[in-house]
Amino acid sequence: MLDSTFDRLADAALLFGVALLYLRTREWVNIVLAFLALVGSFLTSYTRARAEGLGIACPVGLFTRAERVIILALGLLLDQVLIALAVLTGLAFFTVGQRLVYVWQKTRGG
């Protein structure tokens, strides 16, 4: 539990830092994407944790923490933060959707 808590804190620190950077420059699209990426990141972990709390193993999900960190790091290194945030946000919410559908099917006997 401690490890996953620190993972969420690290995710929040990185994405909040990116949002603060763009807040200073008033690049609103990047600010919104950074916060959406943060929400998507938390929801990705939350949906898995809730499924496991219901006794349902949740092995599905295209986008894990490793992929999130790699995409954000590449975006920062290559000065393509907007693209990285868009990809991160899209894939995080896609993964949330995958997990929700999977758990819904499992609870319906599918």
N, C-alpha and C positions, 0 to 999 in steps of 0.2 A: 504494500500500500504506500509506503514511504517513497519508493522509487517512482511510482506513477504520479504521486503528488508533486514531486520535484520535476518530473517531465512536464506536467501542466504548467507549473510556475515558469519553467524555461521557455515553453511555447509562448506564454503570456508576455514574458519579458521581451522576447524577440519581436513579436508582432506589435506589442504596445510601443516599443522603441521605434519601429518603422512608422507607425501611425503618428507618433510625436514628431518625428523628423518631417513628415509631410504636413503636419499641422502648422509647423513654423513657416512652411513655404506655401501654405493654403492650396495644396494640390488635392482637392476634395475627392476626386475619383480614387486616388491612392489611399486616402484616409479611410474612406468607406470600405474599400477592398481589404485593407488591413484589419479592420474590425470584423468584417464578414469572415475573413480567414480565421481570425481568433475564435469566433463563434463556431465556425465549422470544425475547427480543430478540437474544441471542447466537446461538441456534440458527437464527433466521431468516437471519442473515448467514452463519453457518457452512454451512448447507445449500447456499446459492447458491455460496459459495466452493468447496466440495467438488465440486459439480457442474461448475463451470468448471475445476477441477483435473483432472477426468476428461475434459475436452474437450467437455462438454455445456453449451451456452448454456442458461441457466435464466431465461427471461423471465417465468415465472409467479410469482404471489404477490400476493395481495390487499393485503398490509400491508407497506409499506416504512418506512424510518426516518423519513421526513417525517410520515407518518401517526402513528407512535408519538410523536414529539415534540409534534405538535399535540394529540393526545388527552391526553397527560400535562399539557401546559401548560394546556389548558382545565379539566382536573380540578383543578389547583392553583388557578387563577384563580377558578373557580366554587365552590370548597370542596366538590368532589365527587370526592375522590381515590379513594375506594373504588370508585365506578362506573368511573372512568377506569382504574384498575388492573385491574378485572375485564374491561373491554373490551379493554384492551391485551394482557392475558394470553391471553384467548380468541382474539383475532385473530392474535396472534403464533404461537400453536400451530397455528391453522388454516392459516396461511401455510406453516409448516414441513411440515405434512401435504401441502399442495398440491405443494410442491417435491419432497418424497420420492416421491410418486406419479408426478409428471412424470418425474423421473430414472429411476425404476424402469421406467416405460413405454419410455423412450428406450433403456435398456440391454437391454430385452427385444425390441427391434425394433418397438416401437409407435409 
